[in-house]
Every structure is written in structure tokens, then in C-alpha cells.
């Protein structure tokens, strides 16, 4: 199993949520690293949410064409459609080949700033997992709410599923109303951080060790060997 962890480093994560996300990432990285399962932990962040120049009306329709009314240089109100609002930085807290003990100090640098470019973090994790040979490839997303563009994330979840990559959304503090509609197949919402390890292992265990296996379609049946021997 190969595990990619994406930490939401948006401004709304400041305070308890930021601490909870860092502790959760540490718990995952340390646990799976102790099992010799390769783990990568990253965090996407940016420098702001608004469009540059003039007053703007925000639209997160990824597939809409950009529409500009007036001249932004003169401060005329503008309507802009886009899903990336500023430059995006991917903080790498742990790479696949690094041991947790060697990099655990980096988790103290988890930030909480700007908006929520969660799709960029998921994209980075998907690209990394595309290079992994493990049978089970999982991405855990630690977040407190909605991304800058939910349509992009939903598309990423569908593409990941088609590639055999499972994405699990983990809601921290107040994400219980939004997370299930975004991460429909696999999501966890915990109010008590102490419950995270148990809930996480339940979800991961169900993926790696499904309770019921699919039955193959058979053409005809083969008789019982013991009955034939007795005859």
C-alpha cells in the first residue's frame, strides 16, 4: 500500500484545525512508515483569494469562459471565472523515500493562509501515485471545508477511481455538512481527534480487505471431487 496525505493549509485552518491537521498527518505518516508502507505528505497553499486589479466578482465555474466587463486598470468592476486564484505552493513534509523520524520536525511548519487550492494538492498526490507500483494507492485529504473549486475536485476523484486510486476525505471541525457530498464514496468526519486512528483504519481496512469478494460468472459447474472419487 502507498499512502499520499494532503493537508489543507488554507486560512480557515488557523488555530485548532491547523494543529489537528498536523497531528493527524503525523499519526498517519508515523503509523504507515512503521509498517514499511511508503508515505508522502504534502500541503497546498497560496497567497490570497481575490483577483488582481480592480474590484472583482468571484466565480468558481471552472468550465466557464472568462468574462471581463470594463477595464480593471481603472478600477471598474470585473467578473472573472477561474479556479486558481494565485500562485500555488506545494509544501512537501515527507517524501516517499524519507523516514518519518528524519523529517518529523517539518510538520511544525504546517501553515494556514490564503484560500483553499485543494485541487492542486490532490493533483500533486495523484501524479506521485501514478509512479507507484503498489497494488493499493490511497490519498487522504485532511480539510475543514470546501475547496476553491469543488467541480475540479469531483472530477479528480472520478479520474482517480478510474485509475484505481482511492481518495478519502477527512473532515476536521465543521466539515460534516460539506464533506460527504464531495467525497461521496469515502469520507470520515471526526469531532474528537482521538477517534481518527480507529475510523481511519476502518476505512482503509475496508478498501484493502473487503468483506465480500465479487463472484466470477461461470459457464456450467464442476462436480464435487470427493463425490466422484467415492463413485
C-alpha positions as CSV (number, residue, x, y, z in Angstrom):
1,X,0.0,0.0,0.0
2,X,1.2,3.5,-0.9
3,X,-0.3,6.5,1.0
4,X,-0.4,10.1,-0.1
5,X,-1.6,12.7,2.5
6,X,-2.8,16.1,1.5
7,X,-3.1,18.8,4.3
8,X,-5.4,21.7,3.8
9,X,-3.3,24.8,4.5
10,X,-6.0,27.4,3.9
11,X,-6.6,30.4,6.2
12,X,-9.7,28.9,7.8
13,X,-7.5,26.1,9.2
14,X,-5.8,28.6,11.6
15,X,-5.8,27.6,15.2
16,X,-7.3,24.3,16.4
17,X,-7.9,23.0,12.9
18,X,-4.3,23.6,11.8
19,X,-3.0,21.7,14.9
20,X,-5.4,18.9,14.3
21,X,-4.4,18.5,10.7
22,X,-0.7,18.4,11.6
23,X,-1.3,15.9,14.3
24,X,-3.4,13.7,12.0
25,X,-0.8,13.8,9.3
26,X,1.9,12.8,11.8
27,X,-0.3,9.9,13.1
28,X,-0.8,8.6,9.5
29,X,2.8,9.1,8.4
30,X,4.3,7.5,11.5
31,X,1.9,4.6,11.6
32,X,2.3,3.6,7.9
33,X,6.0,4.3,7.9
34,X,6.4,1.9,10.8
35,X,4.7,-0.7,8.6
36,X,7.2,0.0,5.8
37,X,4.4,1.4,3.6
38,X,5.7,4.3,1.5
39,X,4.1,7.6,2.6
40,X,4.1,11.1,1.0
41,X,2.7,14.1,2.8
42,X,2.1,17.5,1.1
43,X,0.2,20.7,1.7
44,X,-1.1,23.1,-0.9
45,X,-1.3,26.8,-0.1
46,X,-1.5,30.2,-1.9
47,X,-1.1,33.9,-1.2
48,X,-4.7,35.1,-1.5
49,X,-8.1,34.6,-2.8
50,X,-9.1,37.7,-4.8
51,X,-8.3,38.5,-8.5
52,X,-5.6,41.1,-9.0
53,X,-6.6,44.6,-10.2
54,X,-9.9,46.4,-9.7
55,X,-13.0,45.2,-7.8
56,X,-14.0,41.6,-8.7
57,X,-17.0,39.4,-8.5
58,X,-15.7,35.9,-7.9
59,X,-17.0,32.9,-9.9
60,X,-15.7,29.4,-9.4
61,X,-17.2,27.9,-12.6
62,X,-14.1,26.1,-14.0
63,X,-15.6,25.5,-17.4
64,X,-17.0,29.0,-18.0
65,X,-15.2,31.4,-20.2
66,X,-13.5,34.4,-18.5
67,X,-15.8,37.4,-18.9
68,X,-14.4,40.9,-18.4
69,X,-16.7,44.0,-18.1
70,X,-14.8,47.3,-18.3
71,X,-11.2,47.9,-17.7
72,X,-9.6,46.6,-14.5
73,X,-6.8,49.2,-14.7
74,X,-9.3,51.9,-14.0
75,X,-10.9,50.1,-11.1
76,X,-14.1,49.1,-13.0
77,X,-15.9,46.1,-11.5
78,X,-15.0,42.9,-13.2
79,X,-16.5,39.4,-13.4
80,X,-13.8,36.7,-13.6
81,X,-14.2,32.9,-13.9
82,X,-11.3,30.8,-12.8
83,X,-10.3,28.1,-10.4
84,X,-6.8,29.1,-9.4
85,X,-6.7,32.4,-7.7
86,X,-3.0,33.0,-7.1
87,X,0.4,31.2,-7.3
88,X,0.3,27.8,-5.6
89,X,3.0,26.4,-3.4
90,X,3.2,22.7,-2.5
91,X,4.8,22.2,0.8
92,X,6.5,18.7,1.0
93,X,6.6,17.5,4.6
94,X,7.6,13.9,3.8
95,X,8.7,12.3,0.5
96,X,8.3,8.6,-0.3
97,X,11.9,7.6,0.4
98,X,12.3,9.6,3.6
99,X,11.8,8.0,7.1
100,X,9.4,9.7,9.4
101,X,12.0,10.1,12.1
102,X,14.2,12.1,9.8
103,X,11.5,14.6,8.7
104,X,9.1,14.8,11.7
105,X,10.3,18.3,12.5
106,X,8.9,19.6,9.3
107,X,5.3,19.1,10.5
108,X,5.8,22.1,12.8
109,X,5.8,24.2,9.7
110,X,2.2,23.5,8.6
111,X,0.6,26.8,7.7
112,X,-2.9,28.3,7.5
113,X,-3.1,31.1,4.9
114,X,-5.0,32.2,1.8
115,X,-7.8,30.3,0.2
116,X,-8.2,26.5,-0.4
117,X,-6.3,25.3,-3.6
118,X,-7.1,21.7,-2.6
119,X,-7.3,20.5,-6.2
120,X,-3.6,21.4,-6.7
121,X,-2.6,19.2,-3.7
122,X,-4.7,16.4,-4.9
123,X,-3.3,16.7,-8.4
124,X,0.2,16.5,-7.0
125,X,-0.6,13.4,-4.9
126,X,-2.2,11.8,-8.0
127,X,0.8,12.4,-10.1
128,X,3.1,11.0,-7.5
129,X,0.9,7.9,-7.0
130,X,0.9,7.3,-10.8
131,X,4.6,6.4,-10.4
132,X,4.0,3.9,-7.6
133,X,3.8,0.2,-8.3
134,X,1.8,-0.8,-5.1
135,X,-1.5,-2.6,-5.5
136,X,-3.3,-0.2,-3.2
137,X,-2.9,3.5,-3.7
138,X,-4.7,5.8,-1.3
139,X,-4.9,9.6,-0.9
140,X,-6.1,11.0,2.4
141,X,-7.2,14.7,2.3
142,X,-7.3,16.5,5.7
143,X,-9.6,19.5,5.4
144,X,-12.1,21.7,7.3
145,X,-14.4,22.6,4.4
146,X,-14.9,23.2,0.8
147,X,-12.1,23.7,-1.8
148,X,-11.8,26.7,-4.1
149,X,-13.4,24.7,-6.8
150,X,-15.5,21.6,-5.9
151,X,-16.1,20.7,-9.6
152,X,-12.4,20.2,-10.2
153,X,-12.0,18.1,-7.1
154,X,-15.1,15.9,-8.0
155,X,-13.5,15.3,-11.4
156,X,-10.2,14.4,-9.8
157,X,-12.0,11.9,-7.6
158,X,-13.6,10.3,-10.6
159,X,-10.4,10.1,-12.6
160,X,-8.6,8.7,-9.5
161,X,-11.2,6.0,-9.1
162,X,-10.9,5.0,-12.8
163,X,-7.1,4.7,-12.2
164,X,-7.6,2.5,-9.1
165,X,-6.6,5.3,-6.7
166,X,-8.9,5.8,-3.7
167,X,-9.4,9.3,-2.2
168,X,-10.6,9.6,1.3
169,X,-11.8,12.9,2.7
170,X,-11.2,13.5,6.4
171,X,-13.2,16.4,7.8
172,X,-11.8,18.3,10.7
173,X,-14.0,20.7,12.7
174,X,-17.2,21.7,11.0
175,X,-16.8,19.8,7.7
176,X,-19.6,17.4,8.4
177,X,-22.1,19.2,6.2
178,X,-20.0,19.6,3.1
179,X,-17.5,16.7,3.1
180,X,-20.0,13.8,2.4
181,X,-21.3,15.5,-0.7
182,X,-17.8,16.0,-2.1
183,X,-16.1,12.7,-1.1
184,X,-19.2,10.6,-1.6
185,X,-17.6,7.1,-1.6
186,X,-15.0,7.5,1.2
187,X,-15.2,10.2,3.9
188,X,-14.6,10.5,7.7
189,X,-15.8,13.3,9.9
190,X,-14.4,13.3,13.5
191,X,-15.1,15.8,16.3
192,X,-12.7,14.0,18.6
193,X,-9.2,13.7,17.3
194,X,-8.7,10.6,19.4
195,X,-11.3,8.8,17.2
196,X,-9.3,9.4,14.0
197,X,-7.0,6.4,14.1
198,X,-9.9,3.9,14.6
199,X,-12.1,5.5,11.9
200,X,-9.2,5.7,9.5
201,X,-8.2,2.1,9.9
202,X,-11.9,1.0,9.4
203,X,-12.0,2.8,6.1
204,X,-8.5,1.7,4.9
205,X,-9.2,-1.8,6.1
206,X,-12.5,-2.0,4.1
207,X,-10.6,-0.9,1.0
208,X,-7.6,-3.3,1.4
209,X,-9.6,-6.2,2.8
210,X,-13.2,-6.0,1.5
211,X,-15.8,-8.1,3.4
212,X,-17.3,-9.6,0.4
213,X,-15.5,-10.6,-2.8
214,X,-17.1,-10.4,-6.3
215,X,-18.1,-13.8,-7.7
216,X,-17.0,-14.7,-11.1
217,X,-19.5,-15.5,-13.8
218,X,-19.2,-19.3,-14.6
219,X,-20.2,-21.3,-17.7
220,X,-21.5,-24.5,-16.1
221,X,-20.4,-26.2,-12.9
222,X,-17.7,-28.7,-12.0
223,X,-18.8,-31.7,-9.9
224,X,-17.6,-32.3,-6.3
225,X,-14.2,-34.1,-6.4
226,X,-14.9,-36.2,-3.3
227,X,-18.2,-37.4,-4.7
228,X,-16.6,-38.5,-7.9
229,X,-13.9,-40.4,-6.0
230,X,-16.5,-42.2,-4.0
231,X,-18.3,-43.2,-7.1
